[in-house]
Amino acid sequence: MAGRDPRVRAERRSAGELESEVLASLWATDRPLTPAEIHARIDGPLAYNTVHTILKRLYDKGLVLRDADGRRGSYRPAKNAAESTAAAMHEALDRGPDPIGALQQFVSGLSPEEESALRDLLTGGAG
């Protein structure tokens, strides 16, 4: 890519990072947001058209919904943050050849607070 400043490329965020930032901005509010509102909430230089592209990708993946009522062109998450994280964890376990081994590795990396919460959930103490 002749003519492009390598520092600019190094500062670019991946599509996955941008998707996460857009989802985080949607999870941080209890109402649908327009692309302009999402654009204003994301840190750093980002083209307005990029926000539209990311929203289309998220919509195509079923991760955001277009608000059909009221405000035209606004978006909301299809699932809350915890539901989305849990779905990603299930998908990762389903893809791997050794889901039990993956769970063992996951649990071994938990903080004491996370381990305690997991223990409570498994024994029916929380939830």
C-alpha positions as CSV (number, residue, x, y, z in Angstrom):
1,M,0.0,0.0,0.0
2,A,2.3,2.7,-1.3
3,G,1.7,6.2,0.1
4,R,0.1,5.2,3.3
5,D,1.6,6.1,6.6
6,P,2.5,2.8,8.4
7,R,1.7,4.5,11.8
8,V,-1.9,5.0,10.6
9,R,-2.2,1.4,9.7
10,A,-0.8,0.4,13.1
11,E,-3.4,2.5,14.9
12,R,-6.3,0.9,12.9
13,R,-8.6,-1.3,14.9
14,S,-9.7,-4.7,13.6
15,A,-13.3,-5.3,12.6
16,G,-13.7,-7.4,15.7
17,E,-12.5,-4.6,18.0
18,L,-14.8,-2.1,16.3
19,E,-17.7,-4.5,16.6
20,S,-17.0,-4.9,20.3
21,E,-16.8,-1.1,20.7
22,V,-20.2,-0.6,18.9
23,L,-21.8,-3.3,21.0
24,A,-20.3,-1.8,24.2
25,S,-21.8,1.5,23.3
26,L,-25.2,-0.1,22.8
27,W,-25.0,-2.1,26.0
28,A,-24.2,1.1,27.9
29,T,-27.7,2.5,27.3
30,D,-31.2,1.3,27.7
31,R,-32.5,2.8,24.4
32,P,-31.7,2.3,20.8
33,L,-29.0,4.5,19.3
34,T,-28.6,6.0,15.9
35,P,-25.3,5.6,14.0
36,A,-24.5,9.2,14.8
37,E,-24.9,8.6,18.5
38,I,-22.8,5.5,18.3
39,H,-20.1,7.4,16.3
40,A,-20.0,10.1,19.0
41,R,-19.5,7.5,21.8
42,I,-16.6,5.7,20.2
43,D,-13.1,6.9,21.1
44,G,-10.5,7.8,18.5
45,P,-10.8,8.8,14.9
46,L,-13.4,6.7,13.0
47,A,-15.2,7.5,9.8
48,Y,-19.0,7.8,10.2
49,N,-19.4,5.4,7.2
50,T,-17.4,2.8,9.2
51,V,-20.0,2.8,11.9
52,H,-22.7,2.0,9.3
53,T,-20.5,-0.8,7.9
54,I,-20.0,-2.3,11.4
55,L,-23.7,-2.0,12.2
56,K,-24.6,-3.8,9.0
57,R,-22.1,-6.6,9.9
58,L,-23.6,-6.9,13.4
59,Y,-27.1,-6.9,12.0
60,D,-26.2,-9.6,9.4
61,K,-24.8,-11.7,12.3
62,G,-27.9,-11.2,14.4
63,L,-26.1,-9.3,17.1
64,V,-28.0,-6.1,16.7
65,L,-31.6,-5.3,15.8
66,R,-32.9,-2.3,13.8
67,D,-35.5,-0.4,15.7
68,A,-38.7,-0.8,13.5
69,D,-40.8,1.3,15.8
70,G,-40.3,5.0,16.6
71,R,-36.8,6.2,15.7
72,R,-36.0,5.1,12.2
73,G,-32.4,4.0,11.8
74,S,-31.6,3.2,15.4
75,Y,-30.1,0.0,16.7
76,R,-30.2,-2.0,19.9
77,P,-28.3,-5.2,20.9
78,A,-30.1,-8.5,20.3
79,K,-28.7,-9.8,23.6
80,N,-27.3,-8.2,26.7
81,A,-23.6,-8.4,27.3
82,A,-23.8,-11.5,29.6
83,E,-26.0,-13.4,27.1
84,S,-23.6,-12.5,24.2
85,T,-20.5,-13.6,26.1
86,A,-22.2,-16.9,27.2
87,A,-23.2,-17.6,23.5
88,A,-19.6,-17.0,22.4
89,M,-18.3,-19.3,25.1
90,H,-20.8,-22.1,24.0
91,E,-19.8,-21.6,20.4
92,A,-16.1,-21.9,21.3
93,L,-16.7,-25.1,23.3
94,D,-18.8,-26.5,20.4
95,R,-16.0,-25.8,17.9
96,G,-13.1,-27.3,19.9
97,P,-12.1,-30.9,19.8
98,D,-11.8,-31.1,23.7
99,P,-14.5,-29.1,25.4
100,I,-13.8,-30.6,28.8
101,G,-10.1,-29.7,28.5
102,A,-11.1,-26.2,27.4
103,L,-13.3,-25.9,30.5
104,Q,-10.5,-27.1,32.7
105,Q,-8.1,-24.5,31.3
106,F,-10.8,-21.8,31.6
107,V,-11.5,-22.6,35.2
108,S,-7.8,-22.7,36.1
109,G,-7.6,-19.0,34.9
110,L,-10.4,-17.7,37.0
111,S,-9.9,-15.2,39.8
112,P,-10.9,-16.3,43.3
113,E,-14.1,-14.2,43.1
114,E,-15.0,-15.7,39.7
115,E,-14.3,-19.2,41.0
116,S,-16.5,-18.6,44.0
117,A,-19.3,-17.3,41.8
118,L,-19.0,-20.3,39.5
119,R,-19.1,-22.6,42.5
120,D,-22.2,-20.9,43.8
121,L,-23.9,-21.1,40.4
122,L,-23.1,-24.9,40.0
123,T,-24.4,-25.7,43.5
124,G,-27.6,-23.6,43.0
125,G,-26.6,-20.9,45.4
126,A,-26.8,-17.9,43.0
127,G,-28.8,-17.0,40.0
